[in-house]
Amino acid sequence: MGVTVSMLASGSRGNCAVVASARTKILVDAGISCRETFKRMKSRGEDPHSLSAILITHEHSDHIYGLAVLARKLRIPVFMTGRTHQAWARALRDESGERPQLEKLERFEAGRGFQVGDIAVRPFTIPHDAADPVGFTFQAEGTKVGMATDLGYLPRNVCDALRGCDVLVIESNHDLDMLRSGPYPWPVKQRIADRLGHLSNKRLADFFASDYDNRAAFIVLAHLSEENNHPEIARREAEQALAERGGLFQNRVLLAAQSGVLPPIRL
C-alpha cells in the first residue's frame, strides 16, 4: 500500500487530513463535523472506523470543531499538547458549562517524537497565536510527510523539520494585495499578516526560493483564504519560486480545498 496523504478539508472553515501507512491511519485535526468527516472519508473509499488516532495541531475552532463527537464515536486515542488540551477544554466549558472529557487523551510535547502504530510522529513548534501550536512530520516505510499550516513565518526550527519530506503540506494563506484591499476589519488584517498569524504566498515563495531543499515529489498548498487569496495566484507564486531553484519539474504542486477532498497522494 505504501504511504498515502488525503486532504479532506483545508481553509478557515475547517481543516482535516489523513496520513496512512499499510497498518496505521492518523486523522490530523478535526476541524469539520464528525458527519462531514465520515462522509468525506467514505467518498474516497475509506472507513472512518479504521482510524488509529487523532492528532491536533492547536485549539482554534477550524481545527477542533468536530473533535468531541469524533472522539466519542471512534473511541481512539487523541494526541495533543497539555496546553492545547487545557485551552480546548476551557473553551468548551465556557460554551456548555460542562468540562469535556476525552476517554483516551495522550499528551505530547513539541520536539519529542512518539509512535502511532508504524508511523513515527515528530511535532515541532510553529509561530501562531494559539496556546501551544505545532506542526508535524510523519515517517513510515521510508517516506516522510511534513505538515505546517497556521504559522506567520518559517523560523529555522520549522525549515529544519521540513527537510527531506517526500510530501510537503504547507500554508499559502493569503495574497498581500488582496488582504490589504479586502473586506476584513483592519485588526483582523493585522492579525492575519502578523508573524503569529498566517503564511502569505510571498513568504512561502521566499522559503521555496531560499531555504527549501527541493526534495518533495508533491507539494500541497493548504489553508488558502477564500476571501484574501485565489488558487491560481497561490499556485503561480509557488511554481515561479520553485522554477528558480530548478524544482518545477521535480515537484508537483497541488491545491487543497475547503469544500472538496483532494485525491489521495500515494507514495
N, C-alpha and C positions, 0 to 999 in steps of 0.2 A: 504493500500500500504506500509506503513512504510517508512523508510529512505533507499535510495539507493546511492551508490557511483560508478560512471563509470569513469574509466581512459581511455580517448580517445587517448592520446599520452603522452609519457614521455621520455625525453632524451635531448641531446644537440641540436637536430634539431627541437624541438618544444614540448611544454607542454600544456595540456588541459585536464580538468576533469569536471564532472558534479556531483553536490551534490543535491539531490532532496528529498523533503518530499511529502506528499499527495497533497499539494496545491502549492508548490513553487519549482522552478528548477533554480539552480545557475550554471553558467559556471565559472569555476575557471581557469583563464589565457586563453590567446588566441594566443598561440604560433604556431599554424598551420593555413593554409589559411582558409578563410571562406568556400570555396568549400569543402575542406577536412574535416572541422569541421562538415558541414552539412552531408557529405557522411558518416562519422563515426557514427554520431548520428542516422541517418536513418538506418544504418546497424544493430543497436540494437533496432529498432522499436521506436525510439524517434523522436518527431517532434521538430526541432530547433526553430520553432516559438512559442513553449510553454515555452521557457526560460524566466525567470523573470528578470534576471540581469546578468551582467558580473563583476567579481571581479578580480583585477590584483594584483599580488604579488610584481612585480618590473618591470623595464623598459627594461630589456635585451631582445634582439630580439626573443629568443626562448620562450618568454612568452607573447609577444605583437604583433608578426608578422601579425596576421590576425585581429587585433583589429579594425582598422579604417573601414574596409569593413563590419565586423560583426556588429559594432555599427550602421552603416548607413543602413544596410539591416533590422536589427531586431528592431531598434529604442526603445531599452530598456535601463534602467539606467546602467551606467558604474561606478563602485566604484574603486577609487584609492587614494593614499595619494596625497597631494598637490605637494610635491617634486617629486614624481614619475610622476605625470602628466606633470610637467614642463620639466623633463628630456625626457619624451616620445615626447612631442610636439617639443622640441628643436631639437631632432634627426630627426624627420620627416621634420621639416622646413629646416634643413640643406640639406636633400636629395632632396626635391621637390621645395624649395623656397617659399612654402606656409605654413602658420600656420594651422595645422589641427584643426578641430572643432569636439567636441563631443556634440551632441544635448542634452543628458541627463547625464551630468557629476555629480557625487556625490563624494565629498571628505570625507575622514575619517582620523583618527589619530590612530596610534598603541596604544593599551592599552585602547581604548574606544570602547565598543561594540555598535553594531547597529543591526537593524532588517531588514530582507528582507522577506516579507510575514510572514510565521510562522516559519522561521529559524532565530535563534539568532546567530549572527556572532561576533566573538571576534578576532580582529587582534593583533598580537604580533610581536615585533621587532626581526629580525634574523640577525646574523652576516654574511654579504655578501658585495661584492664590488659593490654596487648599491646605488642610491640616498637615498632611504628610504625603504628598503626591509622588507616584512612582511611574516609571516605565518598566518594561520587561524585555528580557531576551529569553528565548526558548531553544534548547538544543536536544536533538534526538536523531538517531540514525545518520549521524554525520552532517546534519543540516542545522543551520542557525537562523532563527527568525527574530527580528527586532521590532518592537512596537514603542513608539514615542509620540504621543499627542498631548495636547493641553500643556504646552510649555511656551514661555515667552521668547526664549532664545535657546541656543545649543551650547551650554558650557562644556568645558573639557571632559568632565566625567561622562556626559551623555555621548559625546563624539567617540570617546574611547569604548564605551559599552556597545556602540553600534558597529564597531569594526568587525569585519568578517561575516556579515549577515548575507545569507542567500536570498532571503525575503526581507524587505525593509518597509514597514508600515509607519509613515511619518506625516506629521501635520503640515498642511498647507492651507491655513485657515482663511486668510483674507488678502485682498489686494489693497495696498495702502491708499490709492486714489479713490477706490470705491468706498473704503471705510470712511475717509475724510468727508466725502460728499454724500454719504448715505443717510438713512433716516434715524439712526440711533442717537439718543441724547449724548451730549459731549462727555459726561462722566463715564458712560458705557464705552464710548470710543477710546477714551484714555485707558480704561481697564484692559480692553482687548489688545491695544498696541503696546501695553506696558511689558517690561521684562518678566513679569509674573503673569502675563496674560496668555496670548495665543500667537503661534508662529505664522508670520506673514509669508507670502510667496517669495518675497525678496530675501528674507532671512534664510529660507530654505535653499533658495538658489545660491546664496553666498556659501552655504555649507557644501552644496554639491560641487561648487567651483573651487573649493579650497580644502576642507577637512574630510570630505567623503572619500572612502578608499576604493570606490568604483567596483565593488565586489558583487553586489546583489544582482541576481538574474531578474528579479521582479521588484519594482518599487511601487508601493501603493500610496497615493496621495490621499490623506484622510482628514476628517473633521473640517471639510470645506464649508464655509459660511454660505447660506442660501441668499443672504442679503448683501454681503460685502465681498463676494468673490464670484467667479464664473469658472466652470470646469476647464474650459479651453484656455483661459488666461493662466490658470494654475499649471496646466499641462505644458503650455508653451514655455513659461519661465523655467520650469524644471528641465525640460528637454534641451533648451538652449544652454543652460548651465552644464548639463551632463555632456553635451556635444563639445564644449570647450575642453573637457577632460578626456575626450575620445570615448565616452561611455554610451553614446546614444544607441549604438548597435548592439552593445552587450546588455543593456538594461531595457526591460520592458516596463513602461510607465502606465500604471492603471489608476483609475479613479474610483474610490469608494463613495457610495451614495447614501443619502438619508432614507430614501423611500424604497430602494431596491437592493437585492442581495447580489454582491459581486460573485461571479462564477468562481468556484474554489481554485486556488493556486495549488498545484500538485508538484512535488519535487521527489 
